[in-house]
Amino acid sequence: RGRVAGFVDIPLDTRHPIALAALACIITATPGTAWAKYDSLANVVTIHVLDLVDGPAVVRTIKDRYEAKLKEVFE
């Protein structure tokens, strides 16, 4: 299978503005990913992944590795 780029929607638990800003920086600084859109009503971030292999794995990684830690700090 060839490499595929795509968008992934990630439902967030945090609404803290500094946590969201930090998450945007982390995602965009990660090679191959970019923060594309944030829906504040639904609290969902859409990211673009250059080499998208497993969308649900990307969601789990962002939530477990980054969002959870940011929640500990800011909430």
DOTORKE-611352 format. One line per 8 residues: number of its first residue (from 1); their letters; for each residue x, y, z of N, C-alpha, C, O. Coordinates in Angstrom, 3 decimals, always signed. Layout:
NUM) a) X:Y:Z:X:Y:Z:X:Y:Z:X:Y:Z | ... .
% end
This chain:
1) rgrvagfv) +0.843:-1.176:+0.000:+0.000:+0.000:+0.000:+0.886:+1.238:+0.000:+1.881:+1.291:+0.723 | +0.535:+2.219:-0.797:+1.299:+3.457:-0.857:+0.996:+4.366:+0.308:+0.049:+4.156:+1.066 | +1.810:+5.362:+0.427:+1.603:+6.356:+1.494:+0.385:+7.210:+1.160:+0.164:+7.594:+0.011 | -0.392:+7.493:+2.189:-1.615:+8.263:+2.017:-1.634:+9.400:+3.039:-1.404:+9.180:+4.228 | -1.905:+10.597:+2.573:-2.103:+11.728:+3.478:-3.593:+11.865:+3.749:-4.418:+11.481:+2.920 | -3.933:+12.408:+4.899:-5.350:+12.572:+5.197:-5.591:+13.402:+6.431:-4.661:+13.814:+7.125 | -6.873:+13.641:+6.688:-7.308:+14.418:+7.838:-7.909:+13.495:+8.884:-8.565:+12.505:+8.559 | -7.675:+13.835:+10.145:-8.205:+13.054:+11.265:-8.881:+14.021:+12.228:-8.294:+15.033:+12.612 .
9) dipldtrh) -10.113:+13.713:+12.619:-10.825:+14.492:+13.628:-10.566:+13.895:+15.002:-10.697:+12.687:+15.204 | -10.198:+14.756:+15.944:-9.893:+14.303:+17.294:-10.809:+15.022:+18.280:-10.673:+16.230:+18.476 | -11.742:+14.298:+18.905:-12.589:+14.920:+19.930:-11.741:+15.174:+21.176:-11.047:+14.280:+21.660 | -11.806:+16.385:+21.679:-10.985:+16.757:+22.830:-11.811:+16.800:+24.105:-13.023:+17.009:+24.074 | -11.129:+16.596:+25.228:-11.758:+16.711:+26.539:-11.507:+18.085:+27.143:-12.354:+18.612:+27.865 | -10.356:+18.666:+26.852:-10.021:+19.963:+27.416:-10.546:+21.110:+26.557:-10.620:+21.018:+25.332 | -10.905:+22.187:+27.241:-11.269:+23.428:+26.556:-10.388:+24.579:+27.043:-10.589:+25.732:+26.661 | -9.428:+24.257:+27.875:-8.560:+25.281:+28.439:-7.751:+25.931:+27.308:-7.067:+25.231:+26.562 .
17) pialaala) -7.821:+27.254:+27.175:-7.194:+27.914:+26.030:-5.681:+27.724:+25.944:-5.143:+27.605:+24.843 | -4.986:+27.692:+27.079:-3.533:+27.505:+27.021:-3.202:+26.058:+26.660:-2.251:+25.805:+25.921 | -3.982:+25.109:+27.178:-3.774:+23.707:+26.811:-3.999:+23.511:+25.311:-3.250:+22.782:+24.661 | -5.028:+24.161:+24.763:-5.289:+24.058:+23.324:-4.162:+24.682:+22.510:-3.757:+24.137:+21.483 | -3.656:+25.822:+22.966:-2.547:+26.475:+22.267:-1.293:+25.598:+22.294:-0.601:+25.460:+21.286 | -1.012:+25.014:+23.447:+0.144:+24.133:+23.558:-0.021:+22.896:+22.680:+0.930:+22.454:+22.036 | -1.229:+22.341:+22.657:-1.494:+21.179:+21.811:-1.313:+21.525:+20.338:-0.768:+20.727:+19.576 | -1.764:+22.700:+19.936:-1.582:+23.138:+18.546:-0.103:+23.224:+18.203:+0.308:+22.813:+17.118 .
25) ciitatpg) +0.698:+23.756:+19.119:+2.144:+23.852:+18.886:+2.779:+22.474:+18.781:+3.598:+22.224:+17.897 | +2.397:+21.585:+19.688:+2.963:+20.230:+19.685:+2.628:+19.509:+18.388:+3.503:+18.913:+17.761 | +1.365:+19.564:+17.988:+0.940:+18.860:+16.780:+1.641:+19.425:+15.549:+2.128:+18.668:+14.709 | +1.693:+20.734:+15.441:+2.287:+21.354:+14.262:+3.802:+21.179:+14.240:+4.398:+21.126:+13.164 | +4.436:+21.088:+15.413:+5.885:+20.887:+15.468:+6.287:+19.438:+15.191:+7.455:+19.152:+14.926 | +5.326:+18.539:+15.252:+5.606:+17.134:+14.969:+5.710:+16.943:+13.454:+4.769:+17.262:+12.728 | +6.828:+16.432:+12.979:+6.982:+16.260:+11.525:+5.849:+15.425:+10.917:+5.509:+14.356:+11.422 | +5.284:+15.930:+9.841:+4.240:+15.201:+9.133:+2.839:+15.489:+9.601:+1.885:+14.930:+9.061 .
33) tawakyds) +2.681:+16.364:+10.611:+1.342:+16.695:+11.084:+1.155:+18.209:+11.148:+2.110:+18.966:+11.322 | -0.081:+18.621:+11.004:-0.412:+20.043:+11.113:-1.828:+20.190:+11.657:-2.727:+19.434:+11.289 | -2.013:+21.156:+12.526:-3.328:+21.514:+13.075:-4.061:+22.234:+11.962:-3.617:+23.298:+11.531 | -5.163:+21.694:+11.486:-5.868:+22.270:+10.338:-7.082:+23.105:+10.749:-7.350:+24.150:+10.155 | -7.816:+22.644:+11.767:-9.057:+23.334:+12.128:-9.450:+22.959:+13.552:-9.163:+21.860:+14.027 | -10.116:+23.903:+14.220:-10.666:+23.630:+15.541:-12.116:+24.069:+15.560:-12.418:+25.233:+15.296 | -13.012:+23.151:+15.869:-14.437:+23.446:+16.007:-14.715:+23.612:+17.496:-14.796:+22.629:+18.233 | -14.860:+24.864:+17.937:-15.026:+25.128:+19.367:-16.371:+24.651:+19.910:-16.474:+24.326:+21.093 .
41) lanvvtih) -17.388:+24.605:+19.077:-18.694:+24.126:+19.545:-18.659:+22.621:+19.821:-19.154:+22.161:+20.850 | -18.079:+21.873:+18.912:-17.991:+20.423:+19.081:-16.758:+20.010:+19.879:-16.656:+18.864:+20.315 | -15.815:+20.946:+20.074:-14.533:+20.693:+20.746:-13.767:+19.573:+20.045:-13.306:+18.616:+20.667 | -13.650:+19.729:+18.728:-12.963:+18.752:+17.883:-11.885:+19.465:+17.089:-12.137:+20.497:+16.468 | -10.684:+18.909:+17.112:-9.595:+19.429:+16.296:-9.430:+18.504:+15.083:-9.514:+17.282:+15.203 | -9.198:+19.104:+13.933:-8.898:+18.348:+12.724:-7.423:+18.551:+12.427:-6.952:+19.684:+12.321 | -6.696:+17.450:+12.293:-5.289:+17.551:+11.950:-5.042:+16.883:+10.608:-5.772:+15.978:+10.202 | -4.000:+17.345:+9.929:-3.579:+16.724:+8.684:-2.350:+15.885:+8.993:-1.414:+16.347:+9.645 .
49) vldlvdgp) -2.367:+14.649:+8.516:-1.263:+13.721:+8.728:-0.714:+13.341:+7.364:-1.442:+12.840:+6.507 | +0.574:+13.583:+7.171:+1.205:+13.331:+5.880:+1.259:+11.843:+5.553:+1.043:+11.454:+4.405 | +1.542:+11.012:+6.543:+1.648:+9.567:+6.328:+0.633:+8.874:+7.234:+0.985:+8.336:+8.284 | -0.631:+8.895:+6.811:-1.724:+8.371:+7.624:-1.888:+6.872:+7.386:-2.313:+6.437:+6.316 | -1.544:+6.107:+8.398:-1.661:+4.656:+8.308:-2.878:+4.168:+9.091:-3.628:+3.314:+8.618 | -3.068:+4.719:+10.296:-4.121:+4.248:+11.192:-4.721:+5.447:+11.932:-4.164:+5.903:+12.931 | -5.846:+5.954:+11.445:-6.493:+7.119:+12.045:-6.798:+6.963:+13.517:-6.453:+7.846:+14.302 | -7.441:+5.859:+13.932:-7.724:+5.684:+15.362:-6.463:+5.676:+16.227:-6.503:+6.123:+17.373 .
57) avvrtikd) -5.356:+5.179:+15.699:-4.102:+5.187:+16.454:-3.596:+6.616:+16.633:-3.037:+6.951:+17.677 | -3.789:+7.451:+15.630:-3.397:+8.863:+15.736:-4.223:+9.534:+16.824:-3.685:+10.280:+17.641 | -5.522:+9.275:+16.841:-6.401:+9.849:+17.864:-5.936:+9.424:+19.260:-5.807:+10.260:+20.155 | -5.688:+8.142:+19.442:-5.239:+7.636:+20.750:-3.913:+8.270:+21.165:-3.734:+8.638:+22.326 | -2.996:+8.393:+20.225:-1.691:+8.976:+20.537:-1.824:+10.419:+20.986:-1.240:+10.808:+21.997 | -2.581:+11.216:+20.254:-2.745:+12.633:+20.603:-3.418:+12.766:+21.966:-2.988:+13.563:+22.800 | -4.462:+11.991:+22.188:-5.202:+12.103:+23.446:-4.387:+11.589:+24.632:-4.350:+12.233:+25.680 | -3.739:+10.442:+24.477:-3.017:+9.824:+25.592:-1.660:+10.478:+25.856:-1.303:+10.739:+27.005 .
65) ryeaklke) -0.925:+10.734:+24.805:+0.441:+11.227:+24.965:+0.488:+12.729:+25.243:+1.348:+13.188:+25.996 | -0.421:+13.494:+24.648:-0.333:+14.950:+24.742:-1.500:+15.581:+25.518:-1.274:+16.290:+26.499 | -2.729:+15.332:+25.093:-3.858:+16.005:+25.753:-3.949:+15.635:+27.238:-4.167:+16.509:+28.077 | -3.788:+14.378:+27.561:-3.897:+13.954:+28.958:-2.878:+14.673:+29.842:-3.194:+15.083:+30.958 | -1.669:+14.820:+29.341:-0.616:+15.498:+30.119:-0.932:+16.985:+30.267:-0.725:+17.564:+31.334 | -1.433:+17.603:+29.193:-1.786:+19.017:+29.257:-2.941:+19.254:+30.230:-2.968:+20.270:+30.926 | -3.882:+18.331:+30.280:-4.985:+18.441:+31.236:-4.467:+18.401:+32.672:-4.960:+19.129:+33.533 | -3.474:+17.551:+32.930:-2.894:+17.468:+34.271:-2.303:+18.815:+34.687:-2.404:+19.217:+35.847 .
73) vfe) -1.696:+19.496:+33.741:-1.026:+20.758:+34.048:-2.016:+21.917:+34.179:-1.898:+22.728:+35.098 | -2.984:+22.001:+33.274:-3.823:+23.192:+33.173:-5.208:+23.062:+33.792:-5.920:+24.062:+33.887 | -5.611:+21.889:+34.210:-6.964:+21.756:+34.780:-6.928:+21.226:+36.195:-7.976:+21.055:+36.818 .
% end
